[in-house]
Amino acid sequence: MQMERFCFKCSDDSRCSNCYFGLSSETGTIQNKIKSKFINLEDNFVFFHQNKTVLSDSDSDKFTDKSVLVIGCGSVKRYHVLKNLKSLNFDKMVCLCRDKAWAYGYFDDWILADHQNLDNIEETLDGVVEYEKKNALKFNAIFTYDDYSILVASYLANYFNLPSIPFELAKKIKNKFELRKLCEQNDITTPKFCLIKNQEIYSFLKFCKKNDILSSDLFVKSKIKFPVIVKNSNGSGKDFIFKCNNQIELTECFSKSIGLEIDLLIEEFYDGNANFYFLQANLKIILFFKELKLILKF
């Protein structure tokens, strides 16, 4: 899943005022991209892909007076992201993370705080405030490329009045079920889906052992058929994701989820060239230094 850049004038390696980002979907049957809900790409922010910076050499000098705070550093597979971030020549690039991880050499400094859990957000916030005071600086941007850190990054950026995804919207984007509902409400193509809450899983497990799950009210209403994908609705990365081709496999999946305290998103599986694109913050990065103009708001 990713957010795409559209333009009919500039090349893939450049950018212009006609560029914009779009939420798009592409299915094996439609074979074309459906654009909707987009934002302007103007000179007030910088865009780059995890493997390629969309900047000229002269552009990189624009950020030598900027201090940025990166929330979390992800796994080593994000090496290219940090390499490109480093090439922007920030005055100071600080990472907020529980531990000084593999990316230690890419950052100028660290704030040791919880980069994932909102339960500890007050302590995390205090750590940022104390760091700014101690070092006599104000961060110009707070962002993340780590899926696990989206909510913490959004909360902090909004607290310090820095451009970011609004926190309430970030919570919807992070929750797979809420994101599907958001797309559905805004006529953005999405697979058929339904949600089984944690406290309901055991009841569905018992139902599956004696009845056809497709005959349940939830599956009838959502019109879902096998095969399906089962996901932790609040998960990140590949956290609890299973493909179930039949009821036996789905029953096994329900059994594995017992005791995990997770809600299960169940959605259609699309084989072949069937990719659904949504707003995400872990594949492509936007650095904000001025107000971001939203053309269409959710």
LINCORJO-V622258 format. One record per backbone hydrogen bond with DSSP energy under -1.0 kcal/mol. NH is the residue of the N-H (numbers start at 1). CO is the residue of the C=O. Records with the same first field share a line. If there is no record, write none. Layout:
NH=CO, CO
This chain:
4=22
6=20
14=11
19=16
20=6
21=39
22=4
23=36
26=275
31=27
34=25
36=23
39=21
41=19
45=42
46=287
48=285
49=52
55=53
60=56
61=58
62=59
64=61
66=63
68=92
69=141
70=94
71=143
72=96
78=75
79=76
82=78
83=79
84=80
85=81
86=82
87=83
88=85
89=86
91=66
92=66
94=68
95=109
96=70
97=111
101=99
104=101
106=103
108=93
111=95
113=97, 111
120=117
121=118
124=120
125=121
126=122
127=123
128=124
129=125
130=126
131=127
132=128
133=129
134=130
135=131
137=132
140=67
143=69
149=146
150=147
153=149
154=150
155=151
156=152
157=153
158=154
159=155
160=156
161=158
162=157
170=166
171=167
172=168
173=169
174=170
175=171
176=233
179=175
180=176
181=177
182=178
183=179
184=180
185=181
186=182
187=184
188=183
194=266
196=264
200=197
204=200
205=201
206=202
207=203
208=204
209=205
210=207
211=207
215=212
216=213
220=216
221=217
222=218
223=219
224=219
228=244
229=267
230=242
231=265
232=240
233=263
235=232
239=236
242=230
244=228
250=246
251=247
252=248
253=249
254=250
255=251
256=252
257=253
260=257
264=196
265=231
266=194
267=229
268=192
269=227
274=272
275=26
277=24
285=48
287=46
289=44
